[in-house]
Amino acid sequence: MLRTAIFAVLSGSLTLSAASPAPAAEVTVGAGAAFTSATGTVLHGTATITADGLPDDATGVVLIWGGREISRATAKPWALTWDTRKTFGYAVSGDYRLKLVVTDRAGHTTAHHEWFRVDNAGPEIDATGFPARIGHGQAELAVRVRDASRTARIEWRVDGELRGTGERYHADLGPGPVRVTVEAWDRVGNVTSLTRDLRPD
């Protein structure tokens, strides 16, 4: 008989437990099995979903999306690997409902559906305040950055040298021309960059 299965999610060196960012909620799903909810967990790149606390008679755990198997584990530590950048031939981003199925030695199965947010896209950069031409001397450059996983940092580089951080950069670019790059990272490591060769009028 299946007993308690607790699912935690790991991505790289960062452990995203079911209790983060929201408190875990147990859901009973037949045969006496209980799963800790991981709703709200953000996955990125190659993620590993690990089943912890399975009974001794468990023989397998399968991760399924859209009726197709993504990963299978047949022994401890019951680690299910999912390369979210190559799911059935393409990278995915957005909210996805996955199915986790545990099988015991007698052939009984317990299934649980869980929503995961997958983010493989870099932040969106609105460069309205980042013109291709500027006046001589000092200039105020600005971007607006948005990302579903929230922005971690923004950096401005002039000819490859770090000059500023944040959405606004007060620049003294001299006579030019100069190459200015703004880079934005989100909290799971995706990055977007925008480069312009600025020519003072």
Secondary structure as UniProt FT lines:
FT   STRAND          4..11
FT   TURN            12..13
FT   STRAND          14..16
FT   TURN            18..19
FT   STRAND          26..28
FT   TURN            31..32
FT   STRAND          34..36
FT   TURN            39..40
FT   STRAND          42..43
FT   STRAND          46..52
FT   TURN            56..57
FT   STRAND          58..65
FT   TURN            66..67
FT   STRAND          68..73
FT   TURN            76..77
FT   STRAND          79..83
FT   TURN            84..85
FT   TURN            88..89
FT   STRAND          94..104
FT   TURN            105..106
FT   STRAND          109..118
FT   STRAND          124..126
FT   TURN            128..129
FT   STRAND          133..134
FT   STRAND          138..142
FT   STRAND          144..146
FT   TURN            148..149
FT   STRAND          151..158
FT   TURN            159..160
FT   STRAND          161..165
FT   STRAND          168..172
FT   TURN            174..175
FT   STRAND          178..186
FT   TURN            187..188
FT   STRAND          191..200
//
